[in-house]
Amino acid sequence: MNLDDFSRIVITNGGALGIVSDTVMTDWDLSRFEVAGSENSFMAVRGTNGVAFPSSMVVINYTLHLDVPVEAVGDWRIATGSSLGHSFGSYLDL
């Protein structure tokens, strides 16, 4: 599946978007996401084949779970009210 084909990605009401191997996700433009806070919107990277992170990654208003090791360059910013963690445990509020 190519998630870049979607102009809008909605993750609300405790929803989770799982990104697995062979899922293309290179467009992390925040304007594409409709999310409802780190306790209600989850995105889990469970495979990295086809996933590319921007050089300036920003997580705003959702929880990003990195369930596999990822390679990324540049700075990542986890905004207030957002979280970074993994699906197999809890998350860390930043």
Salt bridges, closest charged atoms under 4 A:
ASP4 OD1 - ARG32 NH1 3.87
ASP27 OD2 - ARG32 NH1 3.58
GLU34 OE1 - ARG8 NH2 3.85
ASP67 OD2 - ARG46 NE 3.01
